[in-house]
Amino acid sequence: MSCQEQLSGTGLNFSEDQVAALCSLFSTKDALSAAQSDLKYGVNSAWLVLCGALVFLMHGGFAMLCAGAIRSKNTLNILLQTILDACVSAIMFYTVGFAFAYGEGDNPNTFIGDAVFAMARWSSNPTGVGEGRWTDWFFQWAFAATATTIPAGCVAERFNFNAYLAYTIFVSGWIYPIVVHWVWSVNGWLSYFQYPGLPGKDWHLFGSGMIDYAGSAVIHMTGGFTGMMGAWLVGPRLGRFDSMGNPVDMPGHSVVLTVLGTMLLWFGWYGFNPGSVLVIANATSGEVAARAAVCTTLSGAAGGLTCLINAWRRNKAWDMVSLCNGVLVGLVSITAGAHVVEPWAALIAGFVGGLIFDGMCWVFLKLKIDDPLSAAPMHGWVGMWACFFVGLLAKPDYIKQSYGRDEYHHGAFYPGSSGLLFAAQIIGILTIAAWVCGLSGLLFLGLKLMGKLRISEEEEHRGLDRSKHGGSVYNMMDPANKFPTEGKVEINFNDDTMEATPGLSKHAGHLEMGAKA
């Protein structure tokens, strides 16, 4: 029905000029509304692409952090694994991962998604924020790649490459997506997201569900506990503990790379946490994202200072690596609740997270679990603390600002709390830990029984770079090419040699010296 016919049907006596003017006004209003809707869609899409790119940049941070924290003879191996994490997780998340995490078919359930496998019928299915949004897949894949790459630091320098590929496929295609569905899908049994005002959508745990804003449990616990199980079952690196069981220090070969990796990760975290608001084209979302950025900064700073001071207390030295680890610990500590806590609470999160991290590193050494990057204490155990912390100090006003629900549950330390959010956080922590440790443990145990989990002692002494990748990350050649190729004598050495040889230059790789005939 045309505008003129609709106005005629009102029974009001409009002149032709009045009808034309009113129809022109209505047409303009409709056009403005459509343009506003298009603009919001464009802004929200650009926001998620930008934040997803920042999250993916964290892969560069992981690469540099891992490379700096291990011995130079294994650097190529860890760098290759980091890039492969992105490649493998992309294929797995495309084929099955996103479907298991967010797919909503005709009969959605609380355990697993069941639609959009290989992005089939993408445009007509819910994809997270809306229907058929390409940015939903991209942003969520960046998170999946992050969870997949965390275990590499735990098992570095002695893990069989085939075993690495096995857990990369398994984590990105099954373990991680199921946890995502539980916590982040509207249909998940642990989810805090609900359909406001719609009956029958009340399956969330205790009528509440758990809050894990950007993945302290979903990403960090998943990656950290997978790595912990791998490190436990593969055993420590050769020489990590002496004959009496005392730990032997095996420092990484480059503090410079460690610092670079830390700063890239910190930078990327501003896509990780503020970006998890998912939409930005309104004032409320902008405020939530900005608060998340502030709390992220403060918790990272508090964690860094805590670990630095604690290292000085132990060793009477200002340790750079401890500062870097502490910053990352603080960032993990706030990831679950950056949007719903006050800035002063963020400082507490980072401070306590730093203490938990140092304590768990000590426990790991006592148990002879060798984690070269301390990734399991950092991501797994501090991730648990982050979710526990939300159950205590999630502010009611900030929760109402961040979520649309019929009923709100908030932190146990605020007046009027039902305690249901805190209870849901505890159940969520225990369930996710059991799921991840159980499945990853079975995978690693099976590989160990088949003799496929660990490299040989000879390969470990030589280093993975030369034994598996045919080279070294540091190739020191004669730049002037003064000597003929057939007259070169190659001297290979590794970090063990450098440590045991006084006066040998601490450069990694190999030397080639010309021997003139």
Order of alpha helices (4+ residues) and beta strands (2+ residues): alpha-alpha-alpha-alpha-alpha-alpha-alpha-alpha-alpha-alpha-alpha-alpha-alpha-alpha-alpha-alpha-alpha-alpha-beta-beta-alpha-beta
